[in-house]
């Protein structure tokens, strides 16, 4: 029963994230959804291990040109990596009241990159759609509570 519930929540979260991506792109064409190849290339070009390629969802690149599958980024030093956090909850003062999960890698990469990595809080509620970009320093200043949760994968049992 709980596996079905977890699967349903994951599907719903994936759909909400897709809606968040579309919302951001409708607000500003400089929000770009990179594929894994581009993610790795960007990381290598800014001197970061490409092991972090799944640690951000989008990029923000002022001056970028997107023509179909071709993305031209004029200045790699001006690219901001974006970690998307999306909700349909009514948050008129976004991000106040936001509840989200984050990985240790997200915090590590945010610390490494400073202002070149932002958490983007997207509210999709029809009464108050909005987005708010926060650096790790800005995020740390408003975190009310933070706890660690372990996610564990077990291998074959040989008892």
N, C-alpha and C positions, 0 to 999 in steps of 0.2 A: 504493500500500500504506500509506504513512504517513498519508494523508488518512483512510482507513478507520479506522486505529488512533486517530487524534486524535478522530474523530467518536464512536467507541465510548467513549473516555475521557470526552468531554464529556457524553454521555448518562448514564454511570455517575455522574459528579460531580453532575449535576443531580438525579438520583434520591437520592443521598446527602444533598444539601442539603435536599431536600423532607423526608426522614426526620429531619434535624436540626431543622427547623422544627416538625414534629409532636412530636418529643421535648421541645423547649423549651416548647411550648404545654401539653404534658401535665404539665410540672413547675410551671408558673406561668401562670395565665391573663392576666397582665399583659404577656406577650410577644405582640405583635400583628404580623400580617403585613399591612402597608399596600399598597394599590394605588399606581400611579404618581401619581394625582391627589392622594392623601393625603400621599404623600412630598413632593411639591412644595409643598403647603399648609403642612406642618410646617416645611419649610425657610424659606419666606417669613415665617412667623410667628416664627421665632427669628432672623430677620435674615440669613439665608444665601441665596446665589444658588441658585435651583432647578436650576442646571446640575449640581448634586451629587446629583440625585434617584436616581441609580443607584449611589450610593456607599455605600449601606447596605441591608441585607436586611429588617430588622425594626425595631420600636421596642419599648421597654419603658416602660410608663406606669402607675405605681401609681395606683390609683383610677379607671382607665379602665373604661368600661362598653361592652361589645360586645353589640349586639342585632342579630343577622343581619348585614346589610350596613352597619348604622349603628354608628359608633364615636364615643363621647363621651369627650373628653379634658378633664378638669376644669382642669388646669394645664399649659399648654404648656411652662413653664420646668422642669417635672419630667420631661419626656420625654427618654429616652436613645435615641440612634440606635445600632443594633446591626449590626455587620458580622459575618456568620456564617462560621466556618471549621469544617468538619465532616470527620471521619475515621471509618473503621471499624477503624483500627489499634488494637491493644491498648495503651492508655496508662493504666496504673494511677495515675500521678501527673500526670494532665492539668493543664496543657498541656506538661509536660516530654516532649520527643521529638517534638513536633508539627512537621510540615513543611507549609508552606502558601505560597500566592502572595498578593500584595497589590499594589494599584495605587498609583501616586503620589497619585491623588485621595483614596484612603482615608487615607493618611498626612496629606495636607494638611487634610482635613476633621477628622480626629482632633486635629490640632494647633489648628485654629480653635476647636473646641468643648470641648477639655479633657475633663473628666469626663462631659460630656453625650454623648460618643461612646465606645463600647466595642467591642472585638474580643471575640467570644464563641467560645470553642473548645469544640466539642462532640465528645465521643467516644461512638460508637455501638456499640463492641465489647460483646457480650453479657456478658462477665466484669466490665466496669467502665464502664458507661454513666455519663457525667457531663458537666457543662459548667462553664466557668470564664470569667468576665467580667474583662477587663483594659483599663485605660485605656492610652493611648499611652505615658505615663510608665512604667507598670508593665510594659508589653510591652518597651519599650526596655531596661529593666533586666535582662531575661532573654534577649534575642536573642544567640545564639551567633555566627551568621554571617548576613550579608545581602548579596545581590548584585543587580545590576540586569540585567534581561533585557528587550530591546526586542521588541515585537510590532509587526510592520510589515504594512500593507496596500498593495499596489501598484496603481497605476491602469493605464490603457491604455498600451501601449507604442507610441511613435511614433518609430521609428528610421529 
